[in-house]
Amino acid sequence: MGGAPGVGKTTLATALARELGLPLVAKDAIKEPLMDVLGAPDIESSRRIGRATYAVLWAMAEAIAVSGSGLVLESNFHRDASADALRALASRGDATSSTVSRRSM
């Protein structure tokens, strides 16, 4: 699930994951603890933590998908940076989950 900041992605993704009984992998749930522990005194530090956040997000999503489970993935994805990874992740699922994932791009 993607969209601009502040539009309710996390609220909707949380409800969807609960309703479907699927794990939720949410960018902010990863980034906020990283920021708390590592801090970001400058813009480059914040960007580095952002890159680390996406590395963790993709690794978690991949591990869940490889296990054969579905998942709800939530972030303010940037098309240029995320489209290929989302397509690859969707291709691991069955035809239904792939179709659903591709509709959001």
C-alpha positions in Angstrom: 0.0 0.0 0.0 1.5 3.3 -1.0 0.6 6.9 -1.0 1.7 10.4 0.1 2.6 11.1 3.8 -0.4 11.7 6.0 -3.2 10.1 3.9 -4.0 7.2 6.2 -1.9 4.4 4.7 -0.8 3.0 8.0 -4.4 3.1 9.4 -5.8 1.3 6.4 -2.8 -1.1 6.1 -3.2 -2.1 9.8 -6.9 -2.8 9.4 -6.3 -4.7 6.1 -3.6 -6.9 7.6 -5.7 -7.6 10.7 -8.8 -8.5 8.5 -6.7 -10.7 6.2 -4.7 -12.3 9.0 -1.4 -11.2 7.3 1.8 -9.7 8.6 2.2 -6.0 8.1 5.6 -4.7 7.1 5.5 -0.9 7.5 8.3 1.5 6.7 7.7 3.8 9.7 7.7 0.8 12.1 11.2 0.1 11.0 12.5 3.7 10.5 11.3 5.2 13.8 13.2 2.7 16.1 16.3 3.1 13.9 16.1 6.9 14.3 15.6 6.5 18.1 18.7 4.4 18.4 21.0 5.9 15.8 19.8 9.5 15.7 20.0 11.7 12.7 21.9 14.9 13.5 22.0 15.9 9.8 20.2 15.3 6.5 22.8 12.8 5.3 22.4 10.7 8.4 18.6 10.8 7.9 19.0 9.7 4.3 21.4 6.9 5.3 18.8 5.7 7.9 16.1 5.9 5.1 18.2 3.7 2.8 18.8 1.3 5.7 15.0 1.3 6.4 14.2 0.2 2.9 16.9 -2.4 2.9 15.3 -3.9 6.0 11.8 -3.5 4.6 12.6 -5.4 1.4 14.5 -8.1 3.3 11.6 -8.7 5.6 9.1 -8.7 2.8 11.2 -11.1 0.7 11.6 -13.5 3.7 7.8 -13.5 4.3 7.1 -14.0 0.6 9.6 -16.8 0.2 7.9 -18.6 3.2 4.8 -18.7 1.1 2.8 -16.3 3.2 1.1 -13.2 2.0 1.8 -9.8 3.6 0.7 -6.2 3.6 3.5 -3.8 2.7 3.1 -0.1 3.5 5.3 2.9 2.7 5.4 6.1 0.7 7.0 4.2 -2.2 8.8 6.2 -4.9 7.9 4.7 -8.2 11.5 5.0 -9.6 13.1 3.4 -6.6 10.4 0.8 -5.8 8.6 -0.4 -8.9 11.0 -3.2 -9.8 11.2 -4.5 -6.3 7.4 -4.5 -5.9 7.0 -6.4 -9.2 9.6 -8.9 -8.1 7.9 -9.4 -4.8 4.5 -9.7 -6.4 5.8 -12.3 -8.8 6.6 -14.6 -5.8 2.9 -14.7 -4.9 0.1 -16.4 -6.6 -1.8 -14.9 -9.5 -4.3 -13.2 -7.2 -1.7 -11.5 -4.9 0.3 -10.5 -8.0 -2.7 -8.8 -9.5 -3.6 -7.0 -6.4 0.0 -5.8 -5.8 0.4 -4.6 -9.4 -2.9 -2.6 -9.3 -1.3 -0.3 -6.6 1.6 0.7 -8.8 
